[in-house]
Amino acid sequence: MRTCDMCGRQAEEADTLTWTTSVENGRRRTYCEECSRTHLRAIEGKLDSAWW
């Protein structure tokens, strides 16, 4: 079971293939598809999630 670090949505491993992962300050962060689409520019710009 995985949990989105932004909204808290949970899903089984097989259902998270479209989720986004990033490493921020040495920590692995996982974002669901909806949060990834909403914050795409910030993710691509490598902004820390505290800024979005």
Contact map, one row per residue, 1 for C-alpha under 8 A:
1110000001111000000000000000000000000000000000000000
1111000001111001000000000000000000000000000000000000
1111100111100000000000000000011000000000000000000000
0111111111000000000000000000011100000000000000000000
0011111100000000000000000000111000000000000000000000
0001111100000000000000000000001000100000000000000000
0001111110000000000000000000000000100000000000000000
0011111111000000000000000000000000000000000000000000
0011001111100000000000000000000100000000000000000000
1111000111110000000000000000000000000000000000000000
1110000011111011000000000000000000000000000000000000
1100000001111111000000000000000000000000000000000000
1100000000111111100000000000000000000000000000000000
0000000000011111100000000000000000000000000000000000
0000000000111111110000000000000000000000000000000000
0100000000111111111000000000000100000000000000000000
0000000000001111111000000000000000000000000000000000
0000000000000011111100000000000110000000000000000000
0000000000000001111110000000011110010000000000000000
0000000000000000011111000000011110010000000000000000
0000000000000000001111100001111000000000000000000000
0000000000000000000111110001110000000000000000000000
0000000000000000000011111111100000000000000000000000
0000000000000000000001111111100000000000000000010000
0000000000000000000000111110000000000000000000000000
0000000000000000000000111111000000000000000000000000
0000000000000000000000111111100000000000000000000000
0000000000000000000011110111110000000000000000000000
0000100000000000000011110011111000000000000000000000
0011100000000000001111000001111100000000000000000000
0011110000000000001110000000111110110000000000000000
0001000010000001011100000000011111110000000000000000
0000000000000000011100000000001111111000000000000000
0000000000000000000000000000000111111100000000000000
0000011000000000000000000000001111111110000000000000
0000000000000000001100000000001111111111001000000000
0000000000000000000000000000000011111111000000000000
0000000000000000000000000000000001111111000000000000
0000000000000000000000000000000000111111111000000001
0000000000000000000000000000000000011111111100000000
0000000000000000000000000000000000000011111110000000
0000000000000000000000000000000000000011111111111001
0000000000000000000000000000000000010011111111101000
0000000000000000000000000000000000000001111111100000
0000000000000000000000000000000000000000111111100000
0000000000000000000000000000000000000000011111110000
0000000000000000000000000000000000000000011111111011
0000000000000000000000010000000000000000010001111111
0000000000000000000000000000000000000000011000111111
0000000000000000000000000000000000000000000000011111
0000000000000000000000000000000000000000000000111111
0000000000000000000000000000000000000010010000111111
